Amino acid sequence: MNILAIDDSKTAALMIKNALKEHQVTTANNGEEGISAIKLNDHFDLVLLDWQMPIMDGPGFLKVLQADRFTYTPIIVLTAEQKIEKIFDLMKLGVDVGVIDYINKPFTPSTLQKKIRDIQPKVMRYKAFASAIDEYRKKKMVND
């Protein structure tokens, strides 16, 4: 899979790249860089999104995606939040723009690898659905 990892921690970004060596991983230091990376290459299969970052945090990143609607890429949120109510709130905030799961920080490479393995079928279904939406929109534009 082609994965975009957005995290301001260089240690976390390095761990993600090392844990997911069998995938192509691009990193971004904040949501702003993540938006730029997606605009340059809208072929990411998955985004790993840190929730708390400087410049543009996870919620800011999701708001830009929601406003612009330029991609339909599934997102896994990386969060240090431990309260289930808060996690539920962040999942609700992101469900409309592709948040499909979360991972609590800190996490181990094996936890990340297992999550990616388990989520791969869901990611592929999501991408197929997104392609169908894009085709529908293109046909609708031509007919309008």
C-alpha positions in Angstrom: 0.0 0.0 0.0 1.0 3.6 -0.6 0.7 5.3 2.9 0.9 8.9 4.0 2.0 9.2 7.6 1.4 12.7 9.1 3.1 13.1 12.4 5.2 15.9 13.9 7.4 13.5 15.9 10.4 12.4 13.8 10.7 9.4 16.1 7.2 8.3 15.4 7.6 8.9 11.6 10.8 6.8 11.6 9.2 4.0 13.6 6.2 4.0 11.1 8.5 3.8 8.1 10.6 1.0 9.7 7.5 -0.9 10.8 5.9 -0.7 7.4 8.9 -1.4 5.2 6.8 -3.6 2.9 4.7 -0.5 2.0 5.6 2.7 0.4 5.5 5.3 3.2 5.6 9.1 2.6 5.9 11.3 5.7 4.6 14.8 6.5 5.4 16.8 9.6 1.9 18.4 10.0 -1.5 18.6 8.4 -0.5 21.4 6.1 2.4 19.3 4.6 -0.1 16.3 4.5 -2.6 18.4 2.4 0.3 19.4 0.0 1.4 15.7 -0.3 -2.1 14.6 -1.2 -2.5 17.4 -3.7 0.7 16.3 -5.3 -0.1 12.6 -5.2 -3.7 11.6 -4.8 -2.8 7.9 -5.0 -2.4 7.2 -1.3 -4.2 4.1 -0.2 -4.2 5.2 3.5 -3.4 8.1 5.7 -2.0 7.7 9.3 -2.9 11.0 11.0 -1.5 12.3 14.3 -4.2 14.2 16.1 -2.1 16.8 18.0 0.4 18.6 15.9 1.6 22.2 15.5 0.8 24.3 12.4 -2.2 22.2 11.4 -3.4 19.5 13.7 -5.6 16.4 12.9 -8.9 18.2 13.2 -7.6 21.1 10.9 -6.5 18.5 8.3 -9.9 16.9 8.4 -11.7 20.3 8.0 -9.6 21.1 4.9 -10.5 17.6 3.4 -14.1 18.1 4.2 -14.2 21.6 2.7 -12.3 20.7 -0.5 -13.3 17.1 -1.0 -10.3 16.5 -3.3 -9.6 13.0 -2.0 -11.4 9.9 -0.7 -8.5 8.3 1.2 -9.2 6.2 4.3 -7.6 7.6 7.5 -6.4 6.0 10.7 -6.0 8.5 13.5 -3.0 8.2 15.8 -4.0 9.6 19.3 -2.7 9.7 22.8 -6.3 10.3 24.0 -7.3 7.5 26.4 -10.9 8.5 27.2 -13.3 6.5 25.1 -15.8 9.4 24.9 -13.1 11.7 23.4 -12.1 9.0 21.0 -15.7 8.5 20.0 -16.0 12.3 19.4 -12.9 12.4 17.2 -14.1 9.4 15.2 -17.5 11.2 14.7 -15.7 14.4 13.5 -13.7 12.4 10.9 -16.2 9.7 9.7 -17.5 12.0 6.8 -14.0 12.4 5.4 -12.7 8.9 5.7 -11.6 8.2 9.3 -12.1 4.4 9.6 -10.1 3.6 12.7 -7.7 4.8 15.4 -4.5 3.6 17.2 -3.7 4.7 20.7 -0.3 6.3 21.2 2.2 5.2 22.2 2.1 2.0 20.0 4.6 -0.6 19.1 5.6 -1.5 15.6 3.8 -4.9 15.9 0.6 -3.1 16.9 0.8 -0.9 13.8 1.7 -3.8 11.5 -1.3 -5.8 12.9 -3.7 -2.8 12.4 -2.5 -2.3 8.8 -2.9 -6.0 8.1 -6.4 -6.2 9.6 -7.5 -3.0 7.9 -6.2 -3.7 4.4 -9.5 -5.3 3.1 -11.5 -2.4 4.4 -9.1 0.1 2.8 -9.4 -1.7 -0.6 -13.2 -1.7 -0.4 -13.1 2.0 0.6 -10.9 2.8 -2.4 -13.2 0.9 -4.8 -16.2 2.8 -3.4 -14.3 6.1 -3.8 -13.4 5.2 -7.5 -17.1 4.5 -8.1 -18.0 7.9 -6.7 -15.4 9.6 -8.9 -16.7 7.9 -12.0 -20.3 8.9 -11.1 -19.3 12.5 -10.7 -17.4 12.6 -14.0 -20.4 11.2 -15.8 -22.7 13.6 -14.1 -20.4 16.6 -15.1 -20.4 15.4 -18.7 -24.2 15.1 -18.7 -24.9 18.4 -17.0 
